[in-house]
Amino acid sequence: MSNRRILARAAAVVALSSVVTVGTMGIASAQDSKDGPSVWNSGSYAKAAAKFFADTSPNGTGDTIRISDYDPDGYSAVALVNFPGVSYKTVWNTKGAGTDLYSVLNGGAGIDEGMTVAYAACIGKTSNPTNLTLCGDYVTGVS
């Protein structure tokens, strides 16, 4: 086989593999789960933080929210979560300052893959959503 023919075949193989790789990457990226960023409550200094973990977390399995309490101020850290099929769920960390609480969303039943999960970190006095104060901005992850 001539060098020209070998180079032509090699170029064809590289070109074909590039098309297959790009096509496969495009399909996979549209379905990938994505952890959300950490978000803090607003105020003069951070008292609570929340983070969404897609699929698994350090302390559980399934789509999970972590809510962290950073201040011994008498308030609980609260995650305000919204995803398709649920209109605003609150997850309360009443364990006190310096603690994290992990909660598997949707009662452990999971959230359909590819759904956007919006969440914010707040503080509150009781487990009643009307008593939430100092909520931060919403951020999102993908289940």
Secondary structure, DSSP 8 states (H G I E B T S, - for coil): --HHHHHHHHHHHHHHHHHHHHHHHHHHHHH--B----EE--SSS--EEEEEESSEETTEESSEEEEEE---SS-EEEEEEEETTEEEEEEEE-S-TTEEEEEEGGGGT---TT-EEEEEEEEESSS-GGGEES----EEEE-
